Amino acid sequence: MFRVCFREMKQISSAEISSWSRFYRGNLINSLSGFKPVSLIGTISERGQTNLAIFSNIVHLGADPALVGYVNRPLEAAPHTIANIQKTGVYTINHIHDEIVPKAHQTSAKYPEQVSEFDAVGLTPQFVEGIKAPFVQESRVKYAVALREIIPISWNNTFFVIGEIQSVLLDTSLITADGFLELEKAGSLCSLGLDGYYNPNRLARYAYAKADQPLTQIG
């Protein structure tokens, strides 16, 4: 594996960061938080207009109840996804893999409200009985989520959207005996920054850590 030969660490102040150009600063700060899961969120309007957008800030919040959250950008920048979720109360989260990366990335473009990103980029909406929002048919791991709370973040006019997982669609061969998901077998990708996509490889799994016992590797 290629690695950079590090020569010297440099401390960069917030003042220097603020002096950078918008895109340079955005690329560095977005990369600084590290590799993140990347997924497509599928929604539908009350009029039946489907919408699809890529997000790389989805986080696990708890398993009982099964909660996930994501950060929605300011309304003037990304209004359609959160508006549909507010009105219908349901959305889907769909992993992406290398075969659909270009199409998934293209959903980040600002299409008019009346244009479905599914149609614009060539992905297929998949509807499942009892779930109003569309899944991405080409996705190999996906789940439906019911809205539970939207928390405004005043510091940058974004919104933290919290939902509860209602239904999961995947190949059960991905699930190990202890419930662990081997997502690398589905080709699920992660992202870095705003436009970098990576294929993760598992290094190891470790047993539950306890202070009075040595750490053991389980996979």
C-alpha positions in Angstrom: 0.0 0.0 0.0 1.3 3.4 -0.9 2.0 5.7 2.0 3.3 9.3 2.2 6.7 9.8 3.8 5.9 12.4 6.5 8.7 14.9 7.1 7.2 17.5 9.4 3.8 18.1 11.1 2.6 21.7 10.7 0.1 23.4 13.0 -2.6 25.3 11.0 -4.5 27.9 12.9 -8.2 28.7 12.4 -7.2 32.2 11.1 -5.1 30.6 8.4 -8.0 28.2 7.5 -10.3 31.2 7.3 -8.0 32.9 4.8 -8.1 30.1 2.3 -10.3 30.1 -0.8 -13.8 28.6 -0.3 -13.2 25.4 -2.3 -9.8 24.7 -0.9 -11.1 25.2 2.6 -14.2 23.1 1.9 -12.1 20.2 0.5 -9.7 20.2 3.4 -12.3 20.5 6.2 -14.6 17.9 4.6 -11.7 15.5 4.3 -10.5 16.1 7.9 -13.3 14.1 9.6 -12.1 11.0 7.8 -13.7 8.2 5.8 -17.5 8.1 6.1 -20.3 5.9 4.9 -21.9 7.2 1.7 -25.5 6.5 0.7 -28.4 7.7 -1.4 -31.5 9.0 0.4 -34.7 8.4 -1.5 -37.9 10.5 -0.9 -41.2 11.3 -2.5 -43.3 14.4 -2.4 -47.0 14.5 -1.6 -47.6 14.8 -5.3 -45.7 11.6 -6.1 -42.5 13.3 -7.4 -39.5 11.1 -6.5 -36.2 12.6 -5.3 -32.8 11.1 -4.8 -29.7 12.7 -3.2 -26.3 11.5 -2.0 -25.2 12.0 1.6 -22.0 11.1 3.4 -22.9 12.2 7.0 -25.2 9.4 8.0 -24.5 8.2 11.6 -25.8 5.4 13.8 -27.5 6.7 16.9 -28.7 3.6 18.7 -29.9 0.0 18.2 -33.0 0.0 20.5 -34.8 1.8 19.1 -32.9 1.6 15.8 -32.1 5.2 15.1 -29.9 6.9 12.4 -29.3 10.5 11.8 -28.0 12.7 9.0 -27.2 16.3 8.5 -29.2 18.2 5.9 -27.6 21.3 4.4 -29.3 24.7 4.6 -32.7 24.8 2.9 -31.6 27.2 0.2 -28.9 24.7 -0.8 -30.8 21.4 -0.4 -34.5 21.9 0.2 -36.1 18.9 -1.6 -35.0 15.9 0.6 -35.9 17.5 3.9 -39.2 19.0 2.6 -40.3 15.5 1.4 -39.4 13.9 4.7 -41.2 16.5 6.7 -44.4 16.0 4.6 -44.4 12.2 4.2 -42.5 11.2 7.4 -40.6 8.4 5.5 -37.4 8.0 3.5 -35.0 5.3 2.4 -31.2 5.0 2.8 -29.4 3.1 0.1 -25.7 2.0 0.0 -23.8 2.6 -3.2 -21.2 0.4 -4.8 -18.7 0.9 -7.6 -21.0 0.1 -10.4 -23.3 3.0 -9.7 -20.8 5.6 -8.3 -21.0 8.0 -11.3 -24.8 8.0 -11.2 -24.9 8.4 -7.4 -22.5 11.3 -7.5 -24.5 13.0 -10.2 -27.4 13.3 -7.8 -25.5 16.0 -6.0 -26.3 18.3 -8.9 -29.0 20.9 -8.3 -32.0 19.7 -10.3 -35.3 21.6 -10.4 -38.0 20.3 -8.0 -40.0 18.9 -10.9 -37.1 16.7 -12.1 -36.5 13.3 -10.5 -32.9 12.5 -9.9 -33.8 8.8 -10.6 -34.7 9.7 -14.2 -31.9 12.3 -14.6 -29.0 9.9 -13.6 -30.5 6.6 -14.7 -31.2 4.8 -11.4 -34.4 2.8 -10.8 -37.0 3.7 -8.1 -38.1 0.5 -6.3 -41.3 0.6 -4.3 -42.1 -2.0 -1.6 -45.5 -2.6 -0.2 -46.2 -0.5 2.9 -43.4 1.9 2.3 -44.2 5.1 0.5 -40.6 6.3 -0.2 -38.6 4.8 -3.1 -35.6 2.5 -2.7 -32.8 2.4 -5.2 -33.3 -0.9 -7.0 -29.6 -1.1 -7.9 -28.5 -0.8 -4.2 -27.5 -4.0 -2.5 -28.1 -2.8 1.1 -31.0 -0.5 1.9 -33.4 0.4 4.6 -36.6 2.4 5.1 -36.7 5.1 7.9 -39.5 6.9 9.6 -38.9 10.5 10.7 -38.7 11.0 14.5 -37.2 14.4 14.9 -35.6 17.3 13.0 -33.2 19.4 15.1 -32.1 22.8 13.6 -28.4 23.6 14.0 -28.2 27.4 14.3 -24.5 27.7 13.9 -24.6 27.0 10.2 -28.4 26.8 9.4 -28.3 23.0 8.8 -30.6 20.4 10.2 -30.0 17.1 12.0 -32.6 14.6 10.9 -33.3 11.6 13.1 -35.2 8.6 12.0 -36.1 5.1 13.1 -35.3 2.1 10.9 -38.5 0.4 9.8 -37.5 -2.2 7.2 -34.2 -3.6 5.8 -33.6 -5.0 2.4 -30.4 -7.1 1.9 -29.0 -10.5 1.1 -29.0 -12.4 4.3 -25.7 -14.1 3.3 -24.1 -10.8 4.4 -25.1 -11.4 8.0 -22.7 -13.4 10.3 -23.9 -15.6 13.1 -23.5 -12.8 15.6 -25.4 -10.2 13.5 -22.3 -8.5 12.1 -22.8 -7.2 8.5 -20.0 -8.0 6.1 -20.6 -5.0 3.9 -17.4 -5.4 1.9 -19.1 -8.5 0.3 -21.9 -6.2 -1.0 -19.3 -3.7 -2.3 -20.6 -0.9 0.0 -18.4 2.1 -0.4 -17.2 5.0 1.8 -16.3 8.5 0.9 -13.7 11.2 1.7 -14.4 14.8 1.4 -17.1 15.8 -1.2 -16.0 13.8 -4.2 -13.7 10.9 -3.2 -15.0 7.3 -3.1 -13.2 4.4 -1.6 -13.6 0.6 -1.4 -12.9 -0.4 2.3 -11.2 -3.6 3.3 -11.6 -5.1 6.7 -8.4 -5.4 8.7 -9.8 -7.2 11.8 -12.6 -7.7 14.3 -12.0 -7.7 18.0 -14.0 -9.2 20.9 -15.8 -6.8 23.3 -13.1 -5.0 25.2 -13.0 -5.5 29.0 -10.6 -3.8 31.4 -9.7 -7.1 33.2 -9.2 -9.3 30.2 -6.7 -9.3 27.3 -8.1 -8.2 23.9 -8.8 -11.1 21.5 -9.2 -10.9 17.8 -12.3 -12.7 16.3 -11.9 -12.0 12.6 
